[in-house]
Amino acid sequence: MEIDDTVGAFVAHGREGRAPTTAEGPLAGLSFALKDLFDVKGVPTAAGNPDWLRTHPVPASTAPVARRLLDAGARLAGKTLTDEIAWSLTGENFHYGTPANAAAPGRIPGGSSSGSAAATAAGLVDFAIGTDTGGSVRLPASFCGLYGLRPSHGRISIAGAVALAPSYDTVGWFARDAALFEKVGRVLLTDWRDLEPPTRLLVADDMFDRADRDAQRALASALQDAAALFGEVAHVTVAGGRAASWRNVFRLLQAAEAWQTHGDWITRESPAFGPGVKQRFEAAARLDPAEVAAARAEREEIRARMEALVTPGSVLALPSAPGIAPPVGSPEIELDALRARAIELTCPAGHAGLPQVSLPLATVESCPVGLSFVAPRGADEQLLALALRLG
């Protein structure tokens, strides 16, 4: 069934859908979109770049995450636009354009899972699959007023997808309501466990300080509602004044892994990248190995810090994004500043491989802004249950 793509979310080469393999699964009657990083048998993958599309064969198999959803009764509507090689957070693709944000007209949808978020927000599908390396589910979820999860690293198979930085890459998903969001989680989290609710809420004061004042005020009410569900509330500092350093560790490791993954292809094919992505790959090619090694050592310290902070029975609250989505076509210098601030909010969970959920619980100037919660590794189910209780 052809989608009436009113927001420019779907890629032209990926409009061919797939029928479910059963009519009676837990997701029967529902439709989903798939980020154009994932393979579907017989459908090209472009990864947001025409030269990737040109130089890679049509996939001969379908990624496990898509197969699992089809086997649960869901129908694949098509493949959705992504930022180039998933290396951006804006959703503005130099080659293919910017999907419209139905929740905040005239503003960017966020990336790199831009098309998946835009299609879900516009009601073109019931839910959609994205990936999250440095915030590519959490930021679009916040900007588009959606529920979005970055799961524990490795919890959901990312096989059959174009990689960016494998030690950070995860599969995530979007939905417009909490009940469906949780239902999809029960399918994708194959080793689902019914966990006891957390009893301790940690409020990340230094992370809230990194959000705009308007966003802080808007999230305060939602945070108060969340606090009522916990027996204990404690205010904590996450990065201890080192948020910029943590961001730089992420920048270095992501770049090192991106070049290791794609450097040979870039050297061989000289693909055309748009602004921002082009400069990031150029910088990645010149990284100092000693600096990268130091970043890896610091990541181990960050992981230990996060694991000691977010212990079993606790969840950590922080903003999903620095504020509302910027207007489409904002100056590059403003988008670079947004990227830096956003990564300071998203990298703590990424460094430690912890699950983080974004919930659409606040608005500023009629635009959505998300409240996030981080749980211990493997406690993804607690975040989905919390979404149900607050949704």
N, C-alpha and C positions, 0 to 999 in steps of 0.2 A: 504494500500500500504506500503510495507516494505521499511524502510529508509536504504540507504547505509551509515552507520554511520562511516565515514572516520576519525572522530576525537574523538571517544569514549565518546560522549556526552549523549547517551541514556542508561538507565538502562535496564538490561536484562529482569527483571520482568515487565517492563512497555512499551514494544514495541508494544503492542496492541493499535492501534489508534482508533479514533472515527470519523464517517462521520458526516458532518454538518446536522442540522435538517431542513435546507432550502437551496435551490440552488440560492436564489435571494437576500440574505442579503448584507449589505454594505461590508462585508469581503469575499464574495463569490469568490471561486477560490484560496484562500490563505490558507496556512498551518501554524500551530503553534505548539510549544513544551510547555510542562507544567512541571515545577519543581516538583520533586518527594517529595514534602511536601503536595501536593494537592491531594484530593481523586478523583478518577474516579470509578464509579460503576463497580464492578467486576474486578478491577485491584489493586493488592497490592500496599501499600505505605510503603516505607522503611525508608524515612527521612535520607538516607545516612548511615544507620547502620543496619547490618544483624540481630542484636538482636531485633531491633524495628520491622523489617519485620517478625521475628519469633513469636513475642509475641502479635501482633495486628491482628485482623480479617480483611479480605478483605472488603473494603468499600461497603456499600449497596446503596450509593448515590454519586452523582457527585458534586464537589464544585461549588458554584454559578458563580465564575469567568469563569470556563471552560464552564458551561452551557450557559453563556451569549455569549461567543465567538462562540460556536457551533450554537446557535440561530441566530447569525449574518452571518452565512454562511461559517465560517472558519472550516477547517478540522484539528483535533488533530492528529499529527504525532506520538506522544508517550510522555513518561515521561523521564525527564532528571536528571542527577546526581546532587546531592547537597552535600555540606560538612555535616558532621554528625550533625543532629538536627539543621542544619543551623548555627552552632556556630563556624564559622571561616571565614576568608576573603581571603584565598589563592586559594581554589579550588583543593587542593591536598587531596584526600580522602584516608585514610590509608587502607580501606577495598576494595574499588572499583577503585582506580586509579585516574589519573588526565586527564581530557579532554584536547585535544590539542588546542592551541590558534592559529587559522589560520592567525590572524593579526600580531602575533609576535611569529613565530615558535621557539620552545625550551623554551618558557617562560610560566609562569602560566597564567591561564585564569582569576584568581580572583574568590572569592567565596562570599557568599555560593551558589549563583545562577550560578555555574560554567558551568554545562551542558547546561543550557538555553542560556547563552552568547556564548559558544563555538559552539552550533548548529546554532545559528543565524549568527555568524561571518563566518562560513564555508559555508553558503548558503544552509544548509540542510532543513531549514524552512524559511518562510518569516518573522516571528516574534516569540517571546517566552515570556513566563510568568516566573517571578521570585518573590522573596520576598526580602525586604530590612528592616533590623532591625538596623544595625550599618554601612551599606554601601554595602550591598550584591547585589544591582543592580548597584549602582553608581560606585563602584570600578571595577567590571567586565566590565561595559560599557567602562570605561576609558582604561582598559588593552586590550580590544578586538576591540577597534575602533567602538563602537556602540552608538546609541542614547539610553539612559536609563533614566527612571523616577522613583523616589521615590515620590509617591503622598502625598497629605495632609493626615495625620494620620486619618484613618477611612473613607476616601473618597470612597474607593473601598472595598467591603466586602471580608474579609479574612476567612470567615467561610469555614469549610471543609479542613482546612490546619493545619498541625502540628505547634503549637505555639512554640516560643522561649521566647520572652519577650513581652507580649501583649501590653503594653503601648508604645512600639516602633515599633512593627511588622506592615509592610505594604505590599501590593501587587504592584509590578511594572512590567515593560515590556521592551523588547529590540527590536530594528529594525535597519536595515542597512541604511535606508534613511528616511529623515525627513517627507516626504509626507505620507508614510505608518505609521510612528510613530504617526503622528497626527490623522490619520484615525482610528487607534486602540484606541487612547484616546477618540475619539468621541463615541465609543461603550462602553468602560469600565467606563468612567465618566458619569454615568447615568443622572445626573442633569446638563448636559453640558450648559454652558453660554458663549455667545460671548462677551468677555470683551474688554474694551478699552486697547490699548497697554500701558505698563508702560512708564513713561516719565523720570524717574530718575534712573541712574545706580550707584550703590554703589560698589566700588572696595575694597575688604577686604584685606588691606595691610598685616595685621598680618597672614592671612591665606596663602597668596602668599609667605610670608617669610618661611613658613613651607614646601614648595615644593623644590625639587632639583633645583639648578641654571639652569641646562639645560632645565628643564620643565618650569621654570619661563620665560626663553628667548623664548622658543617655543610658549608659550601661549600669549606672549605680542602682537604678530601680530593679533591673533584672538580677543584678548581683545580690541584692537584698532578698529577692524571692528565692534565689538559689540557697542562700545561707540558711533560710528557714527549714531546709530539708536535712541539715546536718546537725549533729550533736555538738560539734566543736568548730569554731572558726578561728583561724590564726592568720595574721598578716606576716608575710615573709618577703625576703629579697632573693631573687633568683640568681642574677648574674653578679651580684656583689660589686656593682660599679664597672663591670667588664663587658657590658653588652656589646660595645663596639668591637672589642677583641673577639668575642664569640662570633660575631658576624663575619669578621675577617677570617677566622678559622674555617667557617662554612664556605666563604668565597674561594679560598685557596683549595680546599679539598674538592669542592664541586668542580672547579675549573680543571684541577689535575685529573680527575676521573673522566670528565667530559673529553679532554684531549686524548687520554689513554683509549677511550672508547671510540672516538671518531677521527682522531688525528690522521690516521692512514687514509681514510676516505677523503678528508679535506685536502690533504696533500696531493692525492691522486686526481681528484675531480675538480678542484677549485670551485666549489659551489658558491653561488651568489647568496649572501646573507643580508638581511636588512639591518638598519642602524641598531646599535646596541648588541645584538647577537654577534654581528661581525667583529666588533671590538672585543667582546668577551672571548671569542675563540682565538683571536690574535694574541691577546694577553695570556691565554692558557698555553699557547705554544712556547711562550718565553719564561715560564715559571722556573724559579730556582728550586731544585730538588731539596736543598737543605731547608728552605723555608716551608716546603710542603711537609717534610718529615717533622719539623717542629710543630706544625699545625696538627698533625696526626697525634703527637704526644699530648698536645693541649686538649684535643678532643677526648682523650681518655680521662683526663681530669674533669672535663665538663660532664661526661657520662657519669662518673662517680658522684659528682655534685648533684646531678639531677636524680639519680637513683637513691641517694641518701635523703633527698628532699621529698620526693613523691613516693612515699612508702605504701605498702598495702594498707587499704582502708582509707587512703587520702586521695583527693583530687586537687589539682591546682587550677585556679581561675585566672584568666588574663584576657585582654582584648584579642580578637581574631585579626584585626587590622588597625593601622594607625587612625583611621577615620573612614569616611564614606569614599566611594569611588570618584576619582578625578574625572573631569570632562574629557571626552574623546578629543584627541589632538592636542593635549596639554604639552607644553614644551618639554623636551627631553631632559633638561636639567631638573625639572620638577618631578618627572617620573623616576629619575635616578635617585632623588631624595626619598621618594615614596618607597622604592625598592629597598633602600638601606634601612629605613625605619621598619618596614614590614618584616624583613629578615631578622631583625633583632627580636621580633615577637615570635617568629616561627622557628628559628634555628634551635632554641633549647630542646624542644621535643625531638627535632630532627637529629641533632647530635647524639641523643641518648636512645634513639629508636623507639620512643614512647608514643602511644596513641594520643591524638588530639582531635576533639570535635569542635566544630563551629555551629552555634545555634543562632537563629535569626530572631533575636529577642529585643532589639532596639532600633530606633530610627533617629536620624538627624536630617533636618530639612527635607523630610519625606523620603529620605534615602536610607536603606538598611545598613546596619552595622552589627557584626556578630560578636557574641560572647563565647569564649573558648574555655574548654576544660581539658586538662591533661591528666591521664591516669597512669599507673604503673604499667610496665611492659606486660602485654598479654591480658590486660584488664579492659579490653575494648568494649566488652559487653556492658560494663558499668557505665560507660559513656553513652551507649545507646539507651540504656534504661533511664539515665538522667535526662536525656533528650525527651523521652516519653513523659517523664514527670513534670518537666518544665514547658513542654510544647503546648 
